[in-house]
Amino acid sequence: MMKLYKLKQGVLVEFDGNRYWLDTADWDELVNDDQIIRTLKDRVRGQSPVHDWEDLLAEQIDAPMQGQELWASGVTYERSRQGRQEESQKSGGADFYARVYEAERPELFFKAPRHRVVGTGGVVRIRADSEWDVPEPELVLAITRSGKIIGYSIGNDMSSRSIEGENPLYLPQAKCYDGCAALGPCIYLTDQPLPGDTRIELSICRAGEEVFGGDVEISRIKRKFEDLVAFLYRECSFPNGALLMTGTGIVPGSDFTLQSGDEILITIACIGTLVNRVA
């Protein structure tokens, strides 16, 4: 097991229960190494472990992203298809989501550049011109410039359901704005696919009390990750690699919307917990 943490100054590698400091690592080059696990093992061999890593993470941890583009996949779970149909019923766009769920071509959209993404402990936002807002907890693929999946992270695809539901063509405005995404706490590096029973857990707390919770196994994702990557890279080049959110299977009902001050916790056991507060 290996985890890669991006810090405000440097990189922390977690391997075999120990943590190692890489103070000269170039993040973009590091995460575009198709043999990154072997490279990092070579780099930390003979180094002394970091013992005060918890304090270091608390002070320095950043979103695991630099020159990468953050993209997202839509309607990859049955529950997501149902939720999108419900929100778009009045606009006449509900049928679009049923069609894309069954289609060969997936829904892929650009989510955010680096400056609109926060890490764990950061503040996400809800739009001032939206009345219905939800977090979307997602497994994120870390992909090299060559198209190889080298690992996984946790993402929060903040979404305005009122704007998207008004008209599906408003999707970019519902999805992409300042503070619209969170990513972290690390990249879990592995050469093996994640087990299908890997669980995404969501908890939303308000004034110290949980007001919404849910979980889903990634086996419920309809699309193969390799197919999503193949479509994303079909006519696009990514000189610094890409990060791809794989969709959400946890969709709060129409009776729930986020409020300022809410705390959002998204956990995938092998990766960790992404924690954010709503502005």
N, C-alpha and C positions, 0 to 999 in steps of 0.2 A: 504494500500500500504506500502510495506517495501523494503528498499534497503540495501544491505550489501556492504560496501567499504573496501577493504583490503588496509591498509596503511603500509608504511615501518616499522612503529612501532605501532602495535595495529590495531583495527578495528573500523569503524564508522558505526553506524546503523541509518538509516533514517526511521522515523515512525511518521505518523500523522502530517507531516510538521515540526517535530523536529528532531534533530540529537543528538545521544548519543555516548559517547566514551567508548569502551571496551578495556582497556589497558592490560588485562591479557588473552584475548581470544586466544585459540589455533585454528588456521584456519582450519587445517585438521579435528579436532574433531567437530568443529562448523558446517562445511558444510556437515558432514556425519550424522547429526542429522535429522532423518525423521520427527521430530516434531519441526523443527528449528524456525518456526514463533512463536509458543507458548513459546519455550525456550527463545527467544530473548525478547518477551514481558515481561516475568517474570524478566529477567535480568535488563531491563531498568526501570522497575517500581520503582518510587521513586527517580530516578536519576535526576539531573539537566541537561537540554539540553546544548549542546555545541553551543556557539554563534559565534565563529570565525571559523566556519567549512569551509568556502570558502578558506581562507588562508591555512588551514590545508590540504585540499584536493590538492591544487595547489602545495604544497611542499612535501606531503607525499604519494600521491596516487600511488598504485602499481597495477599490473595485478592481478585480483581476482583468483589466482591459487597458490598452494603450492606443495603438494605431489600428486595432481591429474594428470592423463594422459590426454592429449588433442588429441582427435580423430576427424575425419571428415567424412561426408557422401558425396558421389558424385552422380551426375546426378539425383537429386531429383526434379528439375524443367525442364519443356519442353525446356526453353531457354538454360539451361546448356547442355542438350542433343544435341541440335543443334550446340552449340559452340564447344563441344568436337568432334562432327562428322566433323565439318569444319576444325578444326586444325589437325585432324588425317587422312584426306582424302588421302593424298599422301603416307602415311605409310601403308595404307590398314587396319587401325585399326578402321575406322569409325563405322563399324557394331557392334563392341563390346559395344559401348555406347548405341546404339538403343536397344540392347538385355538387358542390365542391367536396362535400364529405365522401361522395361516391366516385368522384372523378379521378382519373389517373394523375392529372396535374394538381399538386397541392396549392393551397393558398400560402404565399410567402410575401412578406412585406418588410420594408426597412423600418426598424424600430427607433434607433437613436444613435447619434455620434457620442463620443466619449464625454463631452461636456454636459450632456443631459442624463448621465448615468451616475448613480451614487453607489457606494459600497455598504457593507453591513455597518450599522450604527448611523447611517446617513438619513437624510430627510427626503421623503418622496412627496409629491404634490398632487392635489386634485385641481382640475381646471375651475376657474371662477365662473365660467359660463356653462357649467354642467351641473345637473341636479342628481345624477345617479352614477356613482363611481365605485369601482371595485378593484381589488388587487387580483392578479392572475398568477398563481404560483406555478412555476414551470421548471422542468429540467432543461439545462442549457448544454449544447454541444460546443466544445472547443475544437476548432478546425484549423489546420495549417493552410498555408497558401497553396499547397499541392492538393488539398481536399481530404486529408487524412484526419479522422477524429482521434485526438490524442487524450481527451479527457472530458470531464463534465463539471458543471457548476450549477448554482441555483439562481433563478431569475424571478423577478417580480415585474410583470408586464401590466403596469397601471393603465386602467382603461375607463373612458367615459362611455357608459352604456347608453346614456340618454342621447349623446351626439351620434354615436354609431347607429343606434336604433332609429333615429330620425331619418337617416338615409345611409345605406351602405357606402355610398361614395364619400361620405364624411369620415371614413375610417382613418386616414392620416391625421386628421385633427383630433380624433378620439384617442389616438395612440401615441402621437409624437409631440411632445411639448417639454418645457423645462421641468426636470424632476420626474420624468415619466417612467423611469426604469431603475431597478436596483439589481445588483449582481454581486455574488459572493457566497461565502466568505473566502473561497479559494477555488482553485481548479484541482479536482481529483483526477490524478493521472493514472491511466490503466490501459493495458493492451487488450483487455477482455471486455466484451459487452456487459452492461449492467444486468443483473438478474431481473426477470420479469416481475418478481414480487417486491422490487425496490419501491418504496412508498414515499410519496410526496405528502407532507402534512402541513396544513394551514391553521393558524390560530390568530384571531383578531381580538385584541383586548382594548377595552375602553374603561378608563378610570379604575384599572386594576382587575376588571372582570372580563372574562371571555364572552364576546357577543356573537362570535361566529367561529365555527371550526369545521374541518373536513379533512379527508384524506383520500388518496387514490393510488393504485398501483400503476407503474408505467406500462404494464402489459396491456392496459386498456387503450394505449395509443394505437390508432389504426395504421399509421404509416411506419415504414421501416426508416430508421435514421439515415441509412446509406442512400435511400431514395430521396429524402429531403435534401441532403447535401448535394446529390447529383443534379437536382433541379436548380438549386441555388447557384451552383458553379457552372451551369450549362452555358450561359452567355455573359457571366460576370467573372472578372478576375479580382482577387483579393491579395494584394501584395503583402499585407501584414496579417493575413488570416482573417477568420470570421468567428463570430459567436452566434449560435442559432438557438433561439427559444423554441421548444418543441410542442407548445400548446398547453392548454389547461383542461383538467378534468374536474376541477372544483369551481363551481359557479354559484355564488350566492343568489337567492331569489330576488324578486322585484321589491320585496319588503325590506331589503338591506341596502344601505349605502354607507360609504366611509365618511368619517367626520374628522375634523382637525383634532390632533392629539391622539388619535388611535395608534396602537402599536401593532405592527404586522410581523408575525414570525412564521417563516417557511423553513421546514426541516426536511432534509434527506439524509438519513442516518450516516451513510458512508462519506458524505460531503461536509455536513455540519448544519448550522442554522443561520439563515439570513434574517437579520432583525432591522426593521426600519420604523420610523415614526412619521406620521402624516402631518404635513405643515398646516 
